Amino acid sequence: MEMDGTNQNAVERQGHLGAVLQVAESGLTLEHVASFPVSVVEAASGCVEVADLMRADGFDVIVLDEEGDRYWFAELVDIEGRDGEVGDHARTIEARHLLPASLSLAEGLDALRRQSFFFLLRGRSIEGILTRADIQRPAVGMLTFGLILAAEAGINELIDEKCGEGWSEMLSDARRGRVEEILEVRRRHNAELTLLDCLMLEDRLTVVQKSEPVRSKLGFASGEQVRAWSNGLKRLRDTLAHGGSLLDHEPDPDKALELVHDVRGDCTPRVGRGLRSLDRFLS
């Protein structure tokens, strides 16, 4: 059955957000951030020796090898200041400590919110380790930035649908002039773009704040709610866009992981719900 023009356009709108989300969510896995190979020591090794090694190399967790079996681990806190063998203080590696190395990075970061480290499986073999220190890796910034870009693509579609050409009147003369300059430069390089495509995130959020129809689609009752929601988002985007890491924006790993969760669990879904609500046939 052929779709009419309205339905076809609606699917394309949803597709812009979905396409960027697919790249962000599926293009990166734990292989891109975790440490390989996992560090292994003999279970009979001395606690003092291994603790010194772990501190020197920046390891918090280490896997123990006992006659070829690797079913135990020890954390630095388990063996610091202890005498005897590392194996005396080992704990069993359980299913809750394991993730497949092929798991999407987004899912892996969500898991790190609940537990501070995981051993990574390639096939049935423990080959790597994921810790909260790994959120400083460039791939984590790429993922978070990609999620924000997906939201921006969706916001553009909402602005176009609910404001038409009138959105530009919501910007100051200076901001509108800057957007027009960007469009002119890009057109000189044969880029087929519209003025809307040249908005910065700050401009998009200004329109959202001033446009009641767009605010409503995003689930905001007032411009003040938009401002409170958008301030942190803008700062995070600016840090990542200029090459900073997630920890450059928020040094506390626990809080940094919550930021990624907020972008993934609120920002992009909020925009997605707004797009779906434009057409009742989209579930």
C-alpha positions as CSV (number, residue, x, y, z in Angstrom):
1,M,0.0,0.0,0.0
2,E,1.4,3.4,-0.9
3,M,1.5,6.1,1.7
4,D,0.1,9.6,1.0
5,G,2.4,12.6,1.1
6,T,1.6,13.5,4.7
7,N,2.4,10.0,6.0
8,Q,5.5,9.7,4.0
9,N,6.8,13.0,5.4
10,A,6.0,11.9,8.9
11,V,8.0,8.7,8.5
12,E,10.9,10.8,7.1
13,R,10.7,13.1,10.1
14,Q,11.0,10.2,12.5
15,G,13.7,8.7,10.4
16,H,16.0,11.7,10.9
17,L,16.1,11.3,14.6
18,G,16.1,7.5,14.4
19,A,19.0,7.4,11.9
20,V,21.3,9.5,14.1
21,L,20.2,7.5,17.2
22,Q,21.0,4.2,15.4
23,V,24.6,5.4,14.7
24,A,25.1,6.7,18.3
25,E,23.5,3.6,20.0
26,S,24.8,0.8,17.8
27,G,28.0,2.1,16.3
28,L,30.1,1.8,19.5
29,T,30.6,-1.2,21.8
30,L,32.5,-1.9,24.9
31,E,35.4,-3.0,22.7
32,H,36.0,0.8,22.0
33,V,36.5,1.8,25.7
34,A,37.5,-1.2,27.9
35,S,41.0,-2.3,28.7
36,F,42.4,-5.4,26.8
37,P,43.9,-7.8,27.7
38,V,42.7,-8.1,31.3
39,S,45.6,-8.1,33.8
40,V,46.2,-11.6,35.3
41,V,48.5,-12.6,38.2
42,E,49.2,-16.0,39.7
43,A,47.0,-16.7,42.7
44,A,50.2,-17.6,44.7
45,S,51.6,-14.1,44.2
46,G,52.2,-12.0,47.3
47,C,49.7,-9.4,48.3
48,V,52.4,-6.7,48.8
49,E,54.0,-7.3,45.4
50,V,50.6,-7.3,43.5
51,A,49.3,-4.3,45.3
52,D,52.5,-2.3,44.3
53,L,52.0,-3.5,40.7
54,M,48.3,-2.5,40.7
55,R,49.1,1.0,42.1
56,A,51.9,1.5,39.6
57,D,49.7,0.6,36.6
58,G,46.5,2.2,37.9
59,F,44.6,-1.0,38.3
60,D,41.7,-1.4,40.8
61,V,40.9,-5.0,39.9
62,I,42.9,-7.9,38.8
63,V,42.1,-11.5,37.7
64,L,43.8,-14.5,39.3
65,D,45.1,-17.5,37.5
66,E,45.3,-20.8,39.3
67,E,46.5,-23.7,37.2
68,G,44.9,-22.3,34.1
69,D,41.6,-21.4,35.7
70,R,40.5,-17.8,35.8
71,Y,37.5,-17.8,38.1
72,W,38.6,-15.4,40.8
73,F,39.5,-11.7,41.2
74,A,40.8,-9.3,43.7
75,E,40.3,-5.6,44.1
76,L,43.2,-3.4,45.3
77,V,41.2,-2.7,48.5
78,D,41.1,-6.4,49.2
79,I,44.9,-6.8,49.3
80,E,46.4,-3.5,50.4
81,G,48.2,-3.8,53.6
82,R,47.7,-7.6,53.7
83,D,50.2,-10.3,54.0
84,G,50.2,-13.7,52.4
85,E,49.0,-14.7,48.9
86,V,46.6,-12.9,46.7
87,G,44.5,-16.0,46.4
88,D,43.8,-15.9,50.1
89,H,41.7,-12.8,49.5
90,A,40.2,-13.7,46.2
91,R,36.5,-13.6,45.3
92,T,34.6,-15.7,42.8
93,I,33.8,-14.1,39.4
94,E,30.0,-14.4,39.2
95,A,27.6,-13.9,36.3
96,R,26.8,-10.4,37.6
97,H,30.5,-9.4,37.1
98,L,30.3,-10.3,33.3
99,L,29.3,-8.5,30.2
100,P,29.9,-9.4,26.5
101,A,32.6,-7.2,24.9
102,S,30.2,-6.8,22.0
103,L,27.5,-5.1,24.1
104,S,26.6,-1.6,23.0
105,L,28.5,1.2,24.8
106,A,25.3,2.8,25.8
107,E,24.1,-0.3,27.5
108,G,27.5,-0.8,29.1
109,L,27.5,2.7,30.6
110,D,24.1,2.1,32.0
111,A,25.4,-1.0,33.7
112,L,28.3,1.0,35.2
113,R,25.7,3.1,37.0
114,R,24.8,0.0,39.1
115,Q,28.3,-1.6,39.5
116,S,31.8,-0.2,39.4
117,F,33.4,-2.7,37.1
118,F,32.8,-5.7,34.8
119,F,34.9,-8.4,33.2
120,L,34.3,-8.6,29.5
121,L,33.8,-11.8,27.6
122,R,34.9,-12.6,24.1
123,G,33.2,-15.9,23.5
124,R,33.5,-17.7,26.8
125,S,36.9,-16.2,27.7
126,I,37.4,-13.3,30.0
127,E,39.6,-10.9,27.9
128,G,39.0,-7.4,29.2
129,I,37.8,-5.2,32.0
130,L,35.4,-2.2,32.1
131,T,35.6,0.3,35.0
132,R,34.3,3.8,35.7
133,A,37.7,5.2,34.8
134,D,37.0,4.2,31.2
135,I,34.3,6.9,30.8
136,Q,37.1,9.4,30.1
137,R,37.6,7.5,26.7
138,P,36.9,9.5,23.5
139,A,34.2,7.0,22.5
140,V,32.1,7.9,25.5
141,G,32.2,11.5,24.5
142,M,31.3,10.5,20.9
143,L,28.3,8.6,22.1
144,T,27.0,11.4,24.3
145,F,27.6,14.0,21.6
146,G,25.8,11.7,19.1
147,L,22.8,11.5,21.3
148,I,22.6,15.3,21.6
149,L,23.0,15.6,17.8
150,A,20.1,13.2,17.4
151,A,17.9,15.4,19.7
152,E,18.9,18.5,17.7
153,A,17.9,16.8,14.5
154,G,14.5,16.0,16.0
155,I,14.1,19.6,17.4
156,N,14.6,21.0,13.9
157,E,11.8,18.9,12.6
158,L,9.5,20.0,15.4
159,I,10.4,23.7,14.8
160,D,9.7,23.3,11.1
161,E,6.4,21.6,11.7
162,K,5.0,23.9,14.4
163,C,6.6,27.3,13.5
164,G,7.0,27.2,9.7
165,E,9.1,30.2,8.6
166,G,8.2,32.2,11.6
167,W,10.8,30.6,13.8
168,S,13.5,33.1,12.7
169,E,11.5,36.0,14.3
170,M,12.1,34.4,17.7
171,L,15.8,35.0,17.4
172,S,17.6,38.3,18.1
173,D,18.8,40.3,15.1
174,A,22.4,39.3,16.0
175,R,21.7,35.6,16.3
176,R,19.6,35.6,13.1
177,G,22.3,37.4,11.3
178,R,24.9,34.9,12.4
179,V,22.7,32.0,11.2
180,E,22.4,33.7,7.8
181,E,26.1,34.1,7.6
182,I,26.6,30.4,8.3
183,L,24.1,29.6,5.5
184,E,25.9,31.8,3.0
185,V,29.3,30.3,3.8
186,R,28.0,26.8,3.4
187,R,26.2,27.5,0.2
188,R,29.4,28.8,-1.3
189,H,30.7,25.3,-0.8
190,N,27.7,23.8,-2.6
191,A,26.0,22.5,0.6
192,E,22.3,22.1,0.0
193,L,21.0,23.5,3.3
194,T,18.2,25.6,4.7
195,L,18.4,28.4,7.2
196,L,17.0,26.0,9.8
197,D,19.8,23.5,9.2
198,C,22.3,26.2,10.3
199,L,21.0,26.8,13.8
200,M,23.2,26.2,16.7
201,L,21.8,24.3,19.8
202,E,21.4,27.6,21.6
203,D,19.3,29.0,18.8
204,R,17.1,25.9,18.7
205,L,16.5,26.0,22.4
206,T,15.7,29.7,22.2
207,V,12.9,28.9,19.7
208,V,11.7,26.0,21.9
209,Q,11.6,28.3,24.9
210,K,9.6,31.0,23.0
211,S,7.3,28.7,21.0
212,E,4.3,27.3,23.0
213,P,3.5,24.6,20.3
214,V,7.0,23.3,20.3
215,R,7.3,23.5,24.1
216,S,4.1,21.5,24.4
217,K,5.3,18.8,22.1
218,L,8.4,18.4,24.2
219,G,6.4,18.2,27.4
220,F,7.2,21.6,28.9
221,A,4.6,23.8,30.5
222,S,6.7,27.0,30.4
223,G,9.8,28.7,29.1
224,E,11.3,28.5,32.5
225,Q,11.1,24.7,32.4
226,V,12.9,24.7,29.1
227,R,15.6,27.0,30.4
228,A,16.3,24.8,33.4
229,W,16.4,21.7,31.2
230,S,18.6,23.3,28.5
231,N,21.3,25.0,30.5
232,G,23.2,21.9,31.4
233,L,22.6,20.4,28.0
234,K,24.3,23.4,26.3
235,R,27.3,23.3,28.6
236,L,27.8,19.6,28.1
237,R,27.5,19.9,24.3
238,D,30.0,22.7,24.2
239,T,32.6,20.7,26.2
240,L,32.2,17.7,23.9
241,A,32.1,19.7,20.7
242,H,35.5,21.3,21.7
243,G,37.2,17.9,22.2
244,G,36.7,17.6,26.0
245,S,35.8,14.4,27.7
246,L,32.8,13.6,29.8
247,L,35.0,13.9,32.9
248,D,36.1,17.3,31.8
249,H,32.5,18.4,32.1
250,E,31.8,16.4,35.3
251,P,34.8,15.1,37.2
252,D,32.8,12.8,39.4
253,P,32.4,9.5,37.5
254,D,29.0,8.7,39.2
255,K,27.6,12.0,38.3
256,A,29.1,11.8,34.8
257,L,27.3,8.5,34.2
258,E,24.0,10.0,35.4
259,L,24.5,12.8,32.8
260,V,24.7,10.2,30.0
261,H,21.7,8.5,31.5
262,D,19.8,11.7,31.5
263,V,20.6,12.5,27.8
264,R,19.8,9.0,26.7
265,G,16.8,8.5,29.0
266,D,15.1,11.9,28.9
267,C,16.5,14.2,26.2
268,T,16.3,12.1,23.1
269,P,13.2,10.2,24.2
270,R,11.5,13.5,24.9
271,V,12.1,14.7,21.3
272,G,11.1,11.3,19.9
273,R,7.8,11.5,21.7
274,G,7.2,15.0,20.4
275,L,7.8,13.7,16.8
276,R,5.5,10.7,17.2
277,S,2.7,12.9,18.5
278,L,2.6,14.8,15.3
279,D,1.1,11.8,13.5
280,R,-1.3,9.5,15.3
281,F,-0.5,6.5,13.1
282,L,3.1,6.4,14.5
283,S,3.4,4.3,17.6
